């Protein structure tokens, strides 16, 4: 190894950093990464800078940037045309059942977190929320004042335009969709998955 060549990045450290960077929704600080990975902050900074160089040198479709006081993966600028075509493809098509269910939960429970939507539906809602964000039907409007400060989502003006209503207050009352007999007891938020499994069994 010559003096100009950087030391090889530890395989486990690379694995940990890349895995975390793939799932974060906003830039994450080196200090936070150091706490999670249980490594000193300076080695984390050095590793992130090395990853950034490698991604640029190898011509990947993504880049690692230090922005907003943290680090996050972004699509490479030269791939913008492909990404735009992917995001906008089939935008005029119908939504899947999962996306429709997720949209209904957000519309009636907004502002609401992904976690709450997932609990209500009984399945993970991340993919459906991403679809709705891409379609412009929902948007992030802030963070919930609870541990972890999860993102809060609400419907958009595009959603109202698609339904032809002036505001969410014009949505049909939920009672219109409920059966005439007395409903079962409402399960706790963390009990929706079990209730859904029971109904489907």
C-alpha positions, 0 to 999 in steps of 0.5 A: 500500500502506498502512502497516498492509498487510504486504509481498507475500511473495516468490513463490519463498520462498512456493513453497519454504516451502509445499512443505516444510511439506506434506511434513514429518512433524513441526514444522520450525524456522525455522533449518532452513528458513533453511538449506534455502531459503538465506535468513536466519532472520528473513526466514523467521520473518516469512514464516511469520507472514505465511503463518499470517495469510493462511491464517487470514484466507482461511479455508483448510482448514489452518492453520500453527502454531508448536509444539514449537519449529518450524512445521507445517501442520495441518487447521483445527479447524473441519474436524475433523468432515470429517477424522474421517469421511475417516480412518474411512471404509472402516476395516472394508474390506480393505487394498490389496495395497500396504498388505498387502505393507507391513504384512508387511514391517513385521511381520517387520522391525520396527522399520523405517523407511519407507525400508527398507520402500520398498527391500524392496518396490521402490516408495515405501511412504509412501502404504501406511504412512499407510493403516496408521497411519490403520487403527491397525495400525502406529505410530511408536515412535521414531527410528533412530540414523542421519543424518536420524534417520528414524522407526521403525515397528512393529505395534500391539496392534490388529494382534495383535488382528486376527490373533488372536495374542498377540505378533509371535513368534506370526507364522508363520516366513517359511520357511513362505512360501518355495519348497522350492528354494534361494532366490536370493542376498539383494540388498543393501538398496539393490538390492531395486528392481533385483531386483524389476524383473528379476523382473517383466521 
